[in-house]
Amino acid sequence: MEAARVMVKLMADFDVERIRRDFPALAQKVRGHGLVYLDNAATTQKPKPVIDTLVEFYTTHNANIHRGVHALSERSTQAYEEARKKIQRFINAESHEEIVFVRGTTEGINLVAHSFGRPRIHKGDEIVVSAMEHHSNIVPWQILRDETGANLKVIPVSDEGELDLAAYERLLTERTRLVSVVYVSNSIGTVNPMSLIIQKAHARGIPVLVDGAQAVSHLMVDVQALDCDFFAFSGHKLFGPTGVGVLYAKKAHLAAMPPYQGGGDMISSVTFEKTRYNTLPYKFEAGTPHISGGIGLGSAVDYLERAGMEKIAAYESELLDYATEALGRVEDLRIIGTSRHKASIVSFVLGDIHAHDVGTILDRYGVAVRTGHHCTMPLMERFGVAATVRASFAFYNTRRDVDSLVEALNQVRKVFR
Amino acid sequence: MSDLRELYQEMILEHNKQPRNFREIQDATARTEGFNPLCGDRLTVYLKIAGGRVKDVSFKGSGCAISKSSASMMTAAVMGRTVKEAEHLFQAFRDMLSSKKGAPFDAERLGKLAVFSGVNEYPARIKCATLAWHTLRAALDGGTDGSVSTE
C-alpha cells in the first residue's frame, strides 16, 4: 500500500507535457504526422539545456583543456572537470578519479578488455558473458580470447528472456577471470538482477563489468551499492551528445592497469628514456577529449536530476505496463521478452510480416522504431527470429505515442492482409 | 496510404505470399548465397545453365516482403533467357534503383519488374530489392557455393 501511494505521488509530480517542450526535436512533423519517437534505445533526443550548453561552449569558452594558462582554457577545463564530478555524483562513484571519459560504452568495454583483461587473462582462463549481450560486449572478449587462448562462457537465457542464474553459478570456476554482463537488455528490455550477479562473482573473487548503456536512462544507478568493478555507458543514450561516454572503474583497478592509449594528456613527463603516466583518471584519457561532449553530458545529468530519476522510473514503469497491454491487444503480435523485470523497451514480431516491412510502414505514419537484430544476433537466434520490431520509450513518451504506434500497426496489418 | 501502395504494390504482396520458384535445384550448375548483414536477410539462388541459357533458376531463404518478392519476380524474369540477357536485366534493374526519383528507366526491358521503381524512395530498402539480383549476378559469374554480401 505504501509503495502504491509513493508511486501515485511520484506520478502526480511528473508533468510530461512540460518535459516534452524541453525537447525541440519532438515537436516536428514527419511525413505529415507528429513525430512519435520510439527509438530511444538507439539514441535519445536532447533537451534544450544540453543543446544550449554546446552552443554556449563553442560560442564563448572554446579552448583546449588542462594546460592552457589563458582565460578560455581555464574556463573550459573547469567546465569539463565539473561535468566529471556531476557524473560521479549521478552514479554515486566514490571519487572523480574513477570517472574515465571515453567515446561510448563500446570504447569503455574495449578499454577494460585491453588494459584489465589482456595482462591478466591467459590460456585456459574463462570470461563469462550472457546470451543477451550486445555485440559490443561479445566481440572485444572474442578478440581477447583469440589472442590469449582463453574461453568465453555464455549464461543462457530463458523463454521469458531472463538469465538462467543457476547455470550462471555453475559457469563460475577457479578459471573465471571476469564476468561481463548487460544490466538492461537493449533488445528485449530485461533488467538483470545485477546485485546478485555481482555478489555471486565476488564470492569467488571474480571482478564484474556492467554494460550500463541502457540502464542509466531508466534506473537509478549506484555503482557503490552495486559494488561493480566496472560500469560503462554512453552519453547519447542519456540525453547527451554522441561521441562521449563514461567508464567507471574502482580506483584500485585503474591504478593497477596499464594505459589504454598513449599520447598527450595521459602523461606527466616524457623523455625518450622514460615516460611517467599522469594521475587518475587522466592516465586513460590520451589526446584531446570530446570537451564539449563531456560538458554537454554534465548538462544532461543536471537535467535528469532536476526531473528526478525516481520519478522518471515510476513514470516509465507505468508507461511500459500501458504499452505492453495495448500491444498485446494487436492481433498476431507476439512480444519477445516477457520478464517481470523490464525497462521500457518492448520487442515484438507481427505475424509473419518481416520487421523491416513493419518499420517502413510505421515510418510513413511518423512512428520511429528500430527493426532488425539490434546488434544482438545470438539473442535473436535464441528466440528463433531473424529480426524484431523494437519500441523503446523514454520519459518524454506518452500514452498517446503508444496509441499512435498501435494505430499504425493496424495499418501494417491492413497492407499485408 | 497512397505512397505506401507505391512500395507495397499488389504484385509485390502477392509474390511475397506465394513466391515463384521457391525451391532447390538438385543438379544446379551454380549456387550462391546472398546475405544482407544489415537486416540478417539471407537467400540462396540456384541456377542451371546449359548452352548459354538459364534452363532453370530458383531461390530459398527468408527475408522481408521486398526482398522475397524481388527474388521471386527475378526468377520468373530470367527463366529461359540467355546469360547475356539476364546480365542486361540485372544492369537495368540496378540502374532503376540507383537513379534519381522520377528519372526514366528501361521500362521496356524491365517489364513487370518496374513495380520495384517505388523502392527508390526508400533508401534503406534498396538493398532488400537488389539482394537477389546481386546474388544471381555472382551465380552467373560461375560461383558454385559462393556467397555475396550487400555490405
Boltz contact constraints between the chains, C-beta under 6 A:
constraints:
  - contact:
      token1: [A, 354]
      token2: [B, 64]
      max_distance: 6.0
  - contact:
      token1: [A, 356]
      token2: [B, 39]
      max_distance: 6.0
  - contact:
      token1: [A, 356]
      token2: [B, 64]
      max_distance: 6.0
  - contact:
      token1: [A, 357]
      token2: [B, 64]
      max_distance: 6.0
  - contact:
      token1: [A, 357]
      token2: [B, 65]
      max_distance: 6.0
  - contact:
      token1: [A, 364]
      token2: [B, 4]
      max_distance: 6.0
  - contact:
      token1: [A, 372]
      token2: [B, 39]
      max_distance: 6.0
  - contact:
      token1: [A, 373]
      token2: [B, 40]
      max_distance: 6.0
  - contact:
      token1: [A, 386]
      token2: [B, 40]
      max_distance: 6.0
  - contact:
      token1: [A, 387]
      token2: [B, 40]
      max_distance: 6.0
  - contact:
      token1: [A, 415]
      token2: [B, 8]
      max_distance: 6.0
